[in-house]
Amino acid sequence: MLPQTLTVPTLADLPAAAQALRAAIADSGCTVVAFEGEMGAGKTTLISALAAALGVTDDVSSPTFALVNEYRDGRQQPVYHFDFYRINSVTEAEQMGAAEYFDSGYLCLVEWPARVADLLPTPRLEVRLAVRDDQSRQIELIIID
């Protein structure tokens, strides 16, 4: 099933893309999902739609300053949402326990993963978001071994 490419013509199509991403996560068996894309590509918006597809009822927002937000899915399992945009070093991520979260077996959704690449486990699912000229989004799903 992977790699897979999804096209999201408009925001109205995001729930369908989130359902496809949810299925890809389940099929991959990966608990760490790395979201790559330029600023404004829609990483947090996609994570919010994914969280809704997983049964999260909390408001989902980027943990830019907190580094990690914890939500509960429809089965009351933790879902960890990371944003490493403002992290200063891998050491800072280590000190906040990022590796322990990644090894927890619970779903970890990681924005700006390149900033903590040395801590990310394999295999993991990488979600690459790109904005097209018509403002639609192309989403590539790839397993990183």
Beta strands, then each sheet from edge to edge (+ up, - down):
strand 1: 4-8
strand 2: 32-36
strand 3: 68-72
strand 4: 78-83
strand 5: 107-111
strand 6: 124-131
strand 7: 137-144
sheet 1: 1+ 7- 6+ 2+ 5+ 4+ 3-
end
